[in-house]
């Protein structure tokens, strides 16, 4: 907050600000035909589950036709459904079933790249075809020596030295064309050429087609990569660059999104969520998601990069100060204009409780604490499937158990080049970082394969499903699952809903090493949230000099606590609190 943030600025209502989003990774949600792969009928089967949980919007990861080099993020046809997942009729039935329950649906929009099996790219391999210019083809540079491992003609180095986000060069040589094409992700994911107006038209028309089918918005994949830097667009061969982050927020980015907004989104009441790579400054963020910006909100990566090293197997220690700082930056940065997305996990991230909590002794407590955080910061909260039962990382033991290109490609390269000698040397890091942790099947019950499939699952089911599963969680009134429901009820249907959604955020004792506390304020309503990120008891308080009220005069009414409403949590003075390991409390201050 700044002193000038007014209640009017805070209370700028929108349905998607008041909603809770549940993300479904279809491949791993529920399989109905026994092929070991989740499918759309499987989601339909669980519609009442989603309704009971109480979520408002489903974000569905890509379900379009795809050869699955990157599990559907390599799209071969934007207007069809992948066979493994079902048919367009199934999808329509899913949409109706959601809408009947008052749940909205947003679809993944992956338009930085297509699959190399998309007919645009197949045609693009003919330099005379109109489709050739749908992609980014460049000449290589004269080999100045020293380049190894680049698969192209011997006397040529790739157009520049960018490394793809999945490891290896970001350019692939095409023998038929005699040129290189850009792929910021896998070789099978060629980048589209957004400089070409025909590409933009095709994409905008495709978006309208889905909106006309009745969807409620899009989650836009790596959307701030669309505009490539001048070093590539204006030069052939490009100017050399090793800095692949030059592709973030390129020179025409704002223009492309503004046009998309004006042409496709502006006249419809839809939700537009942009995934944004890189460390973004607030001015750029507000240009994208501020009141006059083209998008509703964004995903940034600040907090999920804290514990990653440079390589997929390298980890970093994070502290509460790091985590709080990264959220503070966005809470304050978008306080007056713009809107945050609050997530701690998704299909690209390890499980939140294994990462930011304690998946051993305090699994239940810490999973509830993290849920409290997600639901009480200012922004739209996201639940990734399985978080509501506290699913944990998977105990991977060999490279064969992994399925993800982002894990497998760089590890294979490093093993081949000798950079790493043995899988065991990096096992710990991969277990911590790999996206596959998120992708193991949803744990519905304690039966074989956790009730996910009758067949052989495409990726291992976590052995802890005998204990951690939906059936057990629903039967236990004190479970993480019921706690999520209580949080949702508070946020959506209580006297404090408005302050919980729209209230101003003010952090307390910003350097406390164990406890993160904050006050949310809207008009006369005030909430205090206090969270102990430690395996031991911690003490905290409301420092008088940090707030504009007198804590001694306040009564603290407990709204929710992950240890239950016992005396320790209810019988308190508003000034000071002794919190148990991983304890989370929400108070209304009066
Ligand atoms: C971000 C998606 O979330 C991720 O799963 C995918 O691999 C990349 N974008 C490339 O599309």
Boltz pocket constraint, residues with backbone or C-beta under 6 A from the ligand:
constraints:
  - pocket:
      binder: B
      contacts: [[A, 70], [A, 73], [A, 110], [A, 185], [A, 221], [A, 222], [A, 347], [A, 348]]
      max_distance: 6.0
